[in-house]
Amino acid sequence: MRLSRYFLPVLKETPSEAQIVSHRLMLRAGMIKQSAAGIYSWLPMGFKVLRKLEDIIHEEQIRAGHIPMLMPTLQSADLWRESGRYDAYGEEMLRIKDRHGRDMLYTPTAEELITDIFRSNVSSYKDLPLTMYQIQWKFRDEIRPRFGVMRGREFYMKDGYNFDLTKDDALHAYNRHLVSYLRTYERMGLQAIPMRADGGPIGGDYTHEFLVLAETGESEVFYDSEVTDLTFGDREIDYDSVEQCQGVLEEFTSRYARTDETHDEALFNAIPEERRRVARGIEVGQIFYFGTKYSDALGATVQDADGNSVAVHMGSHGIGVSRLIGAIIEASHDDKGIIWPEGVTPFHCGIVNLKQGDSEADAACENLYKALIKHGLEPLYDDRNERAGGKFATMDLIGLPWRITVGPRGLKNGVVELTCRRTGESEELTPEACIEKIHRIYS
Ligand code: 5CA
């Protein structure tokens, strides 16, 4: 993409309404624009990052054997009356009437709808296990939408639902989700710690939230410092293996890590003092096992091997996709701007032409730009007629992990400069070596 042809409305001023750094930077970097309280338009660069997160989530869910689908944002109230949640959900649910006076709602979550799809189509244990998921907009009429995409009213969520014959099978699905979420967050450059949580309006005895530690996080968290030493890494896992998935759950959840909702002072104090941590965190996901709560209410049953009709065991599993962008920025920025982890960056690298209009510099940039595209990479070429200082400031603000600087002086010696956004370190390389290096980083 050539910056002169792109839509990147960066702001020079710091927007006064933004209280936390991720919100400020998303506005300043031209990623989002508020359209109403807690509701945002996703401008091209914000949208690009959203798509990258979606891609990672789809890859990891499909790897775990979960099936993508899509349900509507608007639902009829009937199913929610059947489950009892139409009244129970309260003011957070946005209720709408259609032209016939029928009660509709903008979905805050989709347990009812997916259970209805299930009960209409599945009647035998032979069709289990089954896990389907979607990535879809949700609406919750939060009393205090704030911090930009972090606590929106309209927000993007991955929500998955498992249907199993037995509790053990459903707990295996729970563990599969835990593993796939650990992988997902790590690929986004985040450490998200599973913490024992509370079921809230979704319900459920088994539930973990995934928290990214950040001073601006809304949740108070208590944990054993050993949990931050754990990484999933690139280990291969057989998602069909009950033992392997259970092993990962035990490894990642056996140490104390809880949100304030489930915090137990006595258990916490049993941890050696030097390992006790009290901090703040951003909740970027939650997994639930809630047994037959919805299948009982909605009559989602199957015939088991003996011909008995039994309610299916279910769970639901969410990732806050739009919130994650805020969380990533909270975890990865400096005073100049965003620093994108390579796994989610909107463009792989930036090209800064120090002397736009200089035929040699222009030609070198064009060559680099085309060669990078040929290698399957997406560069953002700043080809505007701007001062070098302004171009650097924009690149630093939007946070691409690598910047190639091209100017007449370097070109005389046959080199361009490659700069790492995170460390600020630069090296001079021939254009060919530079392309080679960036290609290697992303493959
Ligand atoms: N049905 C379940 C799982 S699919 C569910 O709705 N879970 S949830 O309520 O925990 O939401 C899933 C994730 O969505 C949360 O972990 C959080 O990261 C994100 N989320 C929830 N509310 C908001 C909000 N107002 N703004 C942005 N993200 C949100």
Residues whose N, C-alpha, C, O or C-beta is under 5 A from the ligand:
A	BS01	5CA	P108 T109 E142 V149 M150 R151 G152 R153 F155 M157 K158 D159 G160 I202 E283 V284 G285 Q286 S316 H317 G318 I319 G320 R323
